Each structure stands twice: as structure tokens, then as C-alpha cells.
Amino acid sequence: MLRLSKKTLYAIEAVLDVAYHMGAQPVQSRDITRRQGIPRRYLEQALQQLVKADILVGVRGPKGGYRLARERRRISVGDIVRVIAGADGADDILEDADGSDLGLKVVRPLWAELREAAMVRLDATSIDELCLKAHQAGVDSEGRPNLDFTI
């Protein structure tokens, strides 16, 4: 089964939380922790990685927090997954040269194909789409409505 790490899931939830709850003020990490139940140690690491990757912008000061670095429709779930997966530096078994002929020539290519299909789907899913789904599901927003108009 393709696995989603807790860290990756938390990062997706954090970006979605910022997008969905952002109002006139930046979204503070303690509010994300409260709403999503994400442990602070995971959240702070993920937020720093997302800022470094220009998905989020950190705002300093007593009313500081986080904002999206670009429009919701221009941030894909795939963008977030790549940031966290790349930062984890986990060994990728698919790139390991050791293994049997069956593993190297049949099983690993299948797994690579499945992973690529999943990433295509994640790349096609924007944070804006997830915000719309959250709204349709009746999730309350603490910020002002975040309408994302395109002209």
C-alpha cells in the first residue's frame, strides 16, 4: 500500500488550514494546532519547510503567523507532498540498485507507476479545491470568506 507519512498529512492539513481560515490577520501556529490537533513539534518543522519552499510566508511579530505564498489555486497537494518527502531525505527503495530480477524489473516498476499516478492526481488537486470541499462539507471557517477570483 502506498503510505502517507504523518508529517506529510500534517503539512497538507496545515496549508489547508491556513488557506481556509486566513482572514485579515495571518494564521497562527497555535490556532492550527488547536483546530487540527497537530503536535507542535511536527507542525513547526512542516511550517518551516513550507516557508522555505515558498508555499507559505511567515509573518513575524505579535500578530504574526502564516499566509499562503501564492493563490490557493496555484498550490497543489503534490507541491506539499514533494516538499515534505524531499525534506525527509528518506531512502527510496525504488532507486536502490540491489535486488532480484523480479524485484528490479517487475515489482519496482509497478510501484513507480502507481506512485507516479498518485502524484499526477495530487498535482491536479489544488488547495482551492480542498477549501471548496471543506466549505461544502460544512467545516466552519474562523477567517473571512476566502474567495479566489480569477480575471
Helices and strands as residue ranges (DSSP letters): H 6-21, H 29-36, H 40-52, E 56-59, E 65-68, G 72-74, H 77-88, G 93-95, H 101-102, I 103-107, H 108-123, H 127-136
